[in-house]
Amino acid sequence: MARRKPLAKPAFPDMQPIEGVSFATAACGVAYKGRTDLLLAELRKGTQIAGVFTRSLTASAPVKWCREILPGGKARAIVVNAGNANAFTGRAGDDIVRATAKRAAEVIGCRDKEVFVASTGVIGQTFSPKLIPGKLAGLHRRVKPDVWTEAAAAIMTTDSVPKGVVRTARIGDATVTINGIGKGTQMIHPDMATTLNFVFTDAKIPAAVLQKALTHAADRSFNCITIEGDTSTSDSLFLCATGAARHPRITGHRDPALKDFCRALEEVCIGLSQAIVRDAEGASRFVTLHVTGAASMRAARTIGRTIASATLFKVSMAEVLPPWGRMIMAVGKSGEKADRDRLDIDVGGMPVAREGAVLGGYDAAGVEAHLKGSEIELSIDVGVGRGKATVWTSDRGKGYG
């Protein structure tokens, strides 16, 4: 087996304040001792919000609450705790969320339905509904606009590093900023969102337009990563727009002035999702998988995710074994159309299979050298259409679990 080294993690970026966004963190003790595990994000009045959440039928109490209030389109606060997912906690979990939202609303001076709640961690353990609400007044007194690293660290569970991405965009003659923080290392096979991720901008964009932009970006980023094929009960992705920037009015999601913002938003989401893959438990290789020739983009993504989450494929990545047999196995079980006799596969840009068969004279030494690296690139064309997608995953080493 090739020598294994942990994947390099991207450094946390220099994040400048976004007008209308402030944070405070605290050690709440829901699950951890001696570290921060509670985050309050306070947002200025009028902030618009969009969100995408897990489609799991066993979604957590916070996800249930956020789905119910999201149509209101406005947010004044987000409260996040780490270490306990508040999932599979029955009515007690709902009571915790309602108590949290009520107290945050009292402290900030807003409606309960303008307070969003997110939790991550162990499933199936409840805790006192007074624990988090009792910390909120103190947090509110300490909010600051320039503590992004601390905010990202407070939401970590098994993460080894805080995760953040920054981009800027032009709307008319104005420059707007998009800052994103997130967390996650396992139970990652997103379905509309993944783990916990929070994106903030000073742009002035209506909630309905934000929602379309976020759904599109999530579909091309978070929905294109997988670690082990397990979809979390708590997956949540939020986009908050404070409206502090001065730029031309956005008239709808097809407004040409929104094009650069959507580009930057997608880059933030891709950056966060890739950071999650690079921090996956037991990972020593980052795998980029390109799927082409599918019946549609959605079909290509399904094929890619099926390959990337297949246990034997991930083991082949860890042990530097030829992956193509396991790739076509996964194509066949994906449920999407593929032409067996037109399948093409490349490894690191080197052809290894054409028209449904392994090439007799492929560059075995070059392929092996590429597979021993930490950055793996694979391509497969399934020969039935023009649909394409890129999926990101990791290998599966002994450190997982």
Secondary structure, 3 states (H helix, E strand, C coil): CCCCCCCCCCCCCCCCCCCCEEEEEECCCCCCCCCCCEEEEEECCCCEEEEEECCCCCCCHHHHHHHHHHHHCECCEEEEEEEECCCCCHHHHHHHHHHHHHHHHHHHCCCHHHEEEEEEEECCCCCCCCCCHHHHHHHHHCCECCCHHHHHHHCCCCCCCCEEEEEEEEECCEEEEEEEEEECCCCCCCCCCCCEEEEEECCCCCHHHHHHHHHHHHHCCHHHECCCCCCCCCCEEEEEECCCCCCCCCCCCCCHHHHHHHHHHHHHHHHHHHHHHHCCCCCCCEEEEEEEEECCHHHHHHHHHHHHHCHHHHHHHHHCCCCHHHHHHHHHHCCCCCCHHHCEEEECCEEEEECCEECCCCCHHHHHHHHCCCEEEEEEECCCCCEEEEEEEECCCCCCC
